[in-house]
Amino acid sequence: MSETPDSAVRTYIENHRAAFLDDLAEWLRIPSVSAQPDHAGDVRSSAEWLAAQLKETGFPVAEIWETPGAPAVFAEWSSGDPQAPTVLVYGHHDVQPAAREDGWDTDPFDPVVKGNRLHARGAADDKGQVFFHTLGVRAHLAATGRTAPAVNLKLLIEGEEESGSPYFRALIEAEKDRLAADAVIVSDTGMWSEDTPTVCTGMRGLAECEIELHGPDQDIHSGSFGGAVPNPATEAARLVAGLHDDHARVAIPGFYDGITELTDRERELFAELPFDEERWLRTAKSRSAHGEAGHTTLERVWARPTAEVNGIGGGYQGAGSKTIIPSSAFVKLSFRLVAGQDADRVEEAVRAWAADSVPAGVRHTVTFSAGTRPCLTPLDHPALQSVVRAMGRAFEQKIRFTREGGSGPAADLQDVLAAPVLFLGISVPSDGWHAPNEKVEIDLLLKGVETTAYLWGDLAEHWRDAR
């Protein structure tokens, strides 16, 4: 099954390239902006369009799944082989807001091809990367002579990822049995660059909180009372100052408990990437790198946990001076988490740290929002190796490895379904996700098609061997 003739796959893709791009452009014309209530009907139209297209592709099951928010799309195609693994593909069909006056050269919902680039909102994030699976499975069938995929193939394409996926976890918990899979493929990610194809092996989790500090019942005169009662703004500054030690390591007791450390091999693989720190700093609009001692910049943003101050405030903010001891102050913190950390345990550690740090006479409250778990797939996992082999055949070069410093709903899939998460994306940094003139490189989009055409057979064969 992994011996799908490459020439047959490429010929099929080339013969269907024009129709594929026309269909994608039709989908991109639907302004499925989940964050704007005025576009709720468009988000539903997008889901209906995709469900119909998946039926046309050959999926026997293609359904609209309702949520309290925007609808998701579920599709399923059984291989007919009782030994075949089950694979769930995740993506999203909603897009970020976009308007011509934001700086677009053309209407963001009127797709335009310029050279080898397709410009439109959603071209890369995420409609293009969802849609390449439709042509990929057809190329897989055509090249192998199969009438069904080599794996039991499922798709879950949500409709409000760009709005924070507020109902996503509840949806997958409710539909856990139908979504059951041996592996999850997330096609909502990217590669290092056009010349350096990569596979992402993990994403960090996230925990966020606000700490409110209350001192006097009202602002009071700093001459009459200063130096004799605690100042909540001063204590907010002390909290921030105590967040890290002198080596930029998070100083909250218990914060690092249980984390999965980078292996020497992973550090070697990160070091193989053509990372230009000066260029990266220009992108970051910063002048020097900084972070936990003993780790490179890539290790810090991909594989180490962090604590960041997102906001701090309290007291008088107007022009001139106002000699007061403020009644209250606040600090907003976020924590990026790595494999082995749990958002609930981090919350407990932060609450204990704050209680130990705030002095008598200052009341404090700590409010956490819902956390996101980290996810990580080991380098030797058979499903990850199948993704690497399939990409290697499509790109005809060595595939390297990255991680994502951000967080997303992939961890919910891993957590609820108890399945490894693999990342298969072809987008590159210049695609401009969430920015004006978003685009996708058409050649890379078709490499995504080709990768999936090889992937299903490779997974079926090597998963069976692993079992």
Secondary structure, 3 states (H helix, E strand, C coil): CCCCCHHHHHHHHHHHHHHHHHHHHHHHCCCCECCCHHHHHHHHHHHHHHHHHHHHHCCCEEEEECCCCCCEEEEEECCCCCCCCEEEEEEECCECCCCHHHCCCCCCCCCEEECCEEECCCCCCCHHHHHHHHHHHHHHHHHHCCCCCCCEEEEEEECCHHHCCCCHHHHHHHCHHHHCCCEEEECCCECCCCCCCEEEEEECEEEEEEEEEECCCCCEEHHHHCCCCCCHHHHHHHHHHCCECCCCCECCCCCCCCCCCCCHHHHHHHHCCCCCHHHHHHHCCCCCCCCCCCCCHHHHHHHCCEEEEEEEEECCCCCCCCCEECCEEEEEEEEEECCCCCHHHHHHHHHHHHHHHCCCCCEEEEEECCCECCEECCCCCHHHHHHHHHHHHHHCCCCEEEEECCCCCHHHHHHHHCCCEEECCCECHHHCCCCCCCEEEHHHHHHHHHHHHHHHHHHHHHHHHHC
